[in-house]
Structure formats: C-alpha cells, structure tokens
Amino acid sequence: MNEIPLSYSLGLSAILFGIGVAGVIVRRNAIVLFMCVELMLNAVNLAFVALSPYAGVEGQVFVFFVIAVAAAEAAVGLAIMIAVFRHRESVDMKNFSLLRW
Amino acid sequence: MLLLQEAAHGAAALAEGNGFTPVLPWLIVGLPLLGFVLNGLLSVTAARRALPTLPPVGDPYYDHAHDDHGHAAAAPAHALAPAHAHAAVGAGEPSEQESLDHGVDAHPVDRAAARDEAHDAHGHDVHDAHAHDVHDAHDDHAAGGPKPFTHTLPSLIAPGVLIGSFVLAVLNFLAMKNAGEGARLAIAEGWSWMPVGNLHVDAALQLDPLSILMTLIITGVGSLIHVFSIGYMKEDPGYPRYMAYLNLFVFFMLMLVLGSSYPVMFVGWEGVGLCSYLLIGFWFREKANADAGKKAFIVNRIGDFGFLVAMMLLFWNVGALDFATVNQTLLAGGSGVEFAGPVITAIALFFFLGAAGKSAQIPLYIWLPDAMAGPTPVSALIHAATMVTAGVYLVVRSSVIYTMAPSASLVVALVGALTAIFAASIGLKQWDIKKVLAYSTVSQLGFMFAAVGMGAYVAGVFHLMTHAFFKACLFLGSGAVIHAMHHALHSTHNPADAQDMRNMGGLRKYLPVTFLTMGVSTLAIAGVPPFAGFFSKDEIIGAAWLGAEGSSHLSGATLFGIHGSTWMGVIGVILSIAAFMTAFYMGRMMLYTFFGDNRTGDQERKHLHEGDWTLTLPLIVLGILAVVGGFLNVETHVPIVQLFNFGQGEALHHWLHPVLAGSDDVIAQNVGRLEEPVHALWPIALAIVIGLGGLALAAAMLGRRRLQTAEVQPAYQGGVEKTLYNKWYVDELYDRVVVKPVGGLSRLFARFDMGVLDWIVDLFGRLAQMFGIAFGRLQTGQVNTYAFVLIVGVLIVLGSFVAL
C-alpha cells in the first residue's frame, strides 16, 4: 500500500492556508473572515500531523492545543459578532472602523 | 541650672586670673534663634486664626444653613456664608488677613460698628480688635479689649531672649576681662562644617575682645530697641511676625561677629541681609516699601560677590579661611603672599567691596536711605547701630590683610572720606526726618571707614560704638516723634506726612523726654565735648592729621602716585568739612523739629504727647550712653579731659590690643619703627570749633526762619538746593547707567529666547505633530488592511531569511 507522499499533505496544507489568507484579506463579511481564520488554523494542523512521523509525536500534541484554542476563539468571536450585530444590524467589516484616527 | 553651673565654673576661672573659659557661648546666639522660632510659631498661629472659617467640603446642610439664622446661631461654624464670614473675621483678632480684607475700607469707625454687630449677632467669645490698614499701626479709634496671646507673648519673648543674651555677653565679658591679656581668646568648637580636601571650615565661635565688644553692643542696644518696638509696633497686625524677624536678625548678626572664620561670618552676613530685606519690606502691601527692600537686597548682592571672591582668593593663596590661621600664615610669610603685593591688595579690595555693600559706602550706599521704608526701630537697630557697621567690623577683623595692603587701605580711607562728605551734603537739604538720619548714618559710616582705612582701627571701632549709642537714640527719638505725629494727625484724619519736618516744629513742649535725649545725641554726633561723638570723631580726624605728618604706617605708601601722607592730609580736610556739615544738618533737624512754632495744626496739636514707658526708657538709657560713652577711650594727651580718665586711659585701645597685635607685627616687619606721633592741641581745638560752629551756624541761619507746612513750603529753592534735595541725582544716574542698560539687555535676550530658542523647541513639537498626521492615515480601521500589512510584513521577514 502506497503511502501518501509528504509533499501532497504539505501542498494541501499550503493551499488551504493560502485560501484562508486570501479570504481574510479580501472578504468583508465577518463570519466568512472568521471561517477563513479557522481554515488557516486547520491548514497548520494538517501540516503538524503530516510531519509527525518525521519530527516526533509533539506535533500531534500541539494539534490538540490548536483545536482547543480554535474552539475558545470561536466561542468568544461568535459572541462578539452577535453583540456587534445587535448594535449595527450588520456583520460587514466596512462598518467596524471605529478605532480609526 | 546649667547656666549657674557654668557661671560658677567661669567664676572659678576668674579666680585664677589667667585663663578664659567662655560661658555658654552658643547660648548667646541660640537664645535669639529660640525667640525667632517661638515668635514665628505665634505669627503662623495668628495668621491661621484669622482665616475665615469655611464650611466642610461637600456638607449637604450648608446650603440650607445660611438661609436660616436660627440654625446659624446654633451651628456658627456652618453658618458662615461668605458674606457673614467677612464680618466674623472682622470680629476676630487683629490680623494681617483682616487688614487685607479691610484694605479698601477707609473708615475705621464704621468698621468698628460693623464689627460690634457681628459680635452681638454671633455671640462668639471674640476679642474686640483694632483693625488697621497697613500704615495705621497706631490707630486707637477702636477701644482695645484684651489682646489675643499671639499679640501679647511676643512682647515677653522677643526682648526676653535678647536680655538673656546680653546677660550672657556681660558674663563672658567679665570672664575675659579677668583673664590675662594674652589669654583673652577662646574658640567654641561646634562641628566640622566643610571638611573638603584641604579646606576645613568648622562651625565655631570666636570670643575675643573685638567680638565680645560687638556682641555687647548688639545685644545691649538690641535689647533697648526690642523694648522700644513693643511700644511702637504692638498695635500692628503683623506684630508677631515683626518680632520674629527682629530676633532672627539678632541671631544672624551675632553669628556674623562671633564666627571664627570667614565662611561662618558670611552666613551671618547673608542672614542679616535677608532680615534687612524682610524688615524694610515689612509693610509690603505698599509697593514702594517692597521695592525698597528689593533694592537693598540687590545692591547688597553686588557687595557679597566681592566678599565671595575675596574668600576664594584668600583660600587659594593662603590655604585657610579661619581668622587665626589666616593671620598666622600671613605673618609667618610662608604662603608667598607679599607685603603690598597684587594678591593681598586684590583680597583687601574685594573684601572692601563686600563691606561697601553692607555698610553703604560709595558707590553702593544708595540702598540705605530707601531702607527707611521699614519700621523706625528697624532703622535704629539694623540700619544705624548694628548691621551697617558689619563692614567696619570686617575690615578691623582683617586688619592684618589691610595692613599688608597699604594702597588698598588708602582706597578704603579715601572712599570713606568721600562718602562722609557726600552723604553729609545730601543730609543738608532733606525734609524727611528719617532721611536726614539715614544720610547722617551713611556719612558717619564713612568716618569709620576713613578711620579703619588709615589704620586707626581702634578709632573706627570706637566711633562704631559711640555711633551705635547716639544714632540708635536719634532714630528711636525720631520714631517717638513720628509716633506722636502720626497719632495727632490721625485724630483728625489729616493726610499730612508724619515724617516731614515742615509739619513739625515746637515739639519740645509736647515731647520733653524725646527732645532731651535727642538733643544730647545731637550734641554727641555734632562733636561737642564732652559727649560721646566728640572723642571718637576727634580721634579719627586726629589720625588723619597725624598720618599727614608722617607718623602712620601708610604715610610712606602711594596710591595713584601720590604719597600716603598727602592723601591723609586731604582726608583730614574732607572729614573736617564733613564734620562741620554734620553739626549743621543735625542742628537744622533739631531746630525744625523741636523749636519754633508748631505747624502740625490746631486740632492735631492737642493730641501730641509722649508715648508710654517702653518708648521713653530706651531713649533715656541710650541718651545717657551718648553722654558717657566717649569716656571709654579718652586719649591720654588731651589736657582737660584727662580728668575723665579712669585708670590708665585709652581703655578701648588697650582692650583691643590683642586683636590688633598682628597688624602691629606686620608694620614692625615691613615698615619699621614709626616715629612717635607729636600730639598737638590744635586738632582738638579745631574739632571743638567745628562742632559748635556747625550748630551755631545752623541756629544763626535757620533759627528765625518761619517755615510753613509741607503743603505750602516748597521743598527747595534754587539750583543747589534742588540738587541736594534730589540727592545729586545719583539714583537717576544709576538708573540711566546701570538699570536701563541691564533692562534693555534683558529685553534683547528675552527676544532671542522667545524668537530663536523657543522657535527651535517649538519646531520639534510641530514636526512630531506633522508626522502624526501623516502616518495616522495608515490606520484605516479595516481589519483586512491590517491583516494584509501583517502578512506582507511576515513575508518580507521570511523572505529575507530565505534570501540570506
């Protein structure tokens, strides 16, 4: 049985990460932005898992941390977004430039 | 108890007859300091008690309380709404805040009535008070109730500490007198003050014949003036503050004369300057008084600069600053400082600059006449008897230095003589009784400097002492006159000047004690035998004549290429003319003040009367001293007055001999033996003629002149009188030559500061602002932009790692 080559896994990870970055930069909808951040985190997770046979099991341990942080982030971030939406009736990032000069 | 033990100890030392142990020397200076602290606390207390009682911050009941008078009576502290607070302050004790509050209120009677209402309304247990505006120190319209303790205790504390110091000084004097002549020196070590490298300055007191003599004068005359101050100042709102300053002054003055080194002396020197400033500007709400204080302070700073430079030169060249070591080193000649060399001359001249500032000599005399803005007892104590003689003391204390610098000594003598005649000429045409005395003081200080400059140190100290007696008496007498005049003019709200002699006249009927004591002192200062001033002034002028004949160590010295003996002859002539002028203007002052018809006014005349015992007693004591003070140092060769010689004669001369032995040694080393002076009788005859002649001329010229009041009588007639009245326009000259250019220069620098320096500083501020505005545009508020910038940054960093 052929193993999946490492380059495939890392390539997928890079593609996912690139999609995430592009989304964060380009998209205006806060929820989409949020999903793109999650996408970047999971791209990193994939890279960790794919490299663990070569670099040791610590990478897999780290993945759990990332998942935990992502979960916390999702909880806090969604709460903020609901609060913002109640004020603004919108989750468009264009409207959230209050801290500008 | 300690005092008694010490006294017993001192007495035991006396019995041995050779050693001298000082009796509690630090307590002499400590007592006035204690008086300052106590009076200062009382002054602060008085000021605090006079503050309006404000409601507690955030008191919710306050807004209701001041509408409701029933409630107000129950809770007075809360009841004092601002308008009421004012009245309640009026009902309080005499205070400086009060005088500030009432400064615009011109009717004391109304004020008293308003206060009575306040008194009844609140039912406080308050003292009815004399409310005075700044100059109404002697207002007795409002009936005096019991005074608060802040205004009674200073009357006990301030003279008390002074009398205590005087008693200690007398004990020390007796102990010293009983010691052998060689042993009359004691240094009371305090602590090491400045141990820096080679410089070791101890805070120590030096008790020797000169310093104990000065201490006796300061504490003795000072005690009398403190007693006089009670009567003169007790109605003033600032009474405790006044007494505190006066005590502080005495403390610093004692530090000045008792210090064992130049730095310790300098502490006292600066301290008395400070107290002089504080007391000249005592009634500082009037701008002229505050300005006078400032003028005195600033002019004195110029002199102090000289003192400092002299001290530094002395340390640099001699390596020590305490009197004993300096004198020893200079006498031993090991320091490389040559006799009559440039170094010693510079030191002597810079010290003289300091002395000229403190003792009001040309060119720095201008502050002393303005200093008359202070209370009159201050003029008597500080600006006649003690502080202004500090310069003379400095020269006598540095007699070794001055003897080693003959040309500098001649400069001192010449400046003194010129000051004497210059100030005397101004005194001829002043109308303000205190201004006459002020210029007289400058002139007499000139006599003292002429004496010490000519090497006649004993004559200078002798004149210092007799001058302290008769000039203090004259100033206090003028104070009594002003007190009576002010009282009389105030009784009818007459705005005339209480110090102008044109408003006086014929006062001898109303102020007999003042007239007698001032008359005696006038005879003394005019140089009429056998009063005190005759002997001291005769000794000074006599020294000039002897020097002109060649029997002084300065006769051989030269200044500007002219021989010392010639200079001394000139000085003798100048001093004789100045002495004649002195007799004339003093006679004029007495004539205008006490003789002729009274010009005060018909209503006012009824209120002219002598003050209470605190005003007359010091006058009487000082008057007696002005009569007998001269016998202390009667010269042995004067034929008639030999009758007055007690014991050996020239007692002061012998007393001061240990202090001046160093200067005699310098003369013996460098000049050689001086020929014994030939005492002629003509100088004495001349002195008598001058004294009596001046008074007689004044009587003949002015005795029948009928003056009008200051409103009618012009201040001067003709050009000469105008020039004299305007003090030779020296103030205007200084204004033109010094003050205006300095002002212009400061304005120039101000323009540079604001135009150039401030512009540069502002430039940096504006640059930061512009950067802020420019780069602030980057902050869009869009998270996406931030993320983009972040990622670009990460890529650049990573890319640079890869590229490297």
Interface residues (C-beta under 8 A of the other chain):
Chain A: V21 V24 I25 V26 R27 R28 L33 M93 K94 F96 S97 L98 L99 R100 W101
Chain B: G776 R777 Q779 T780 G781 Q782 V783 N784 A787 F788 I791
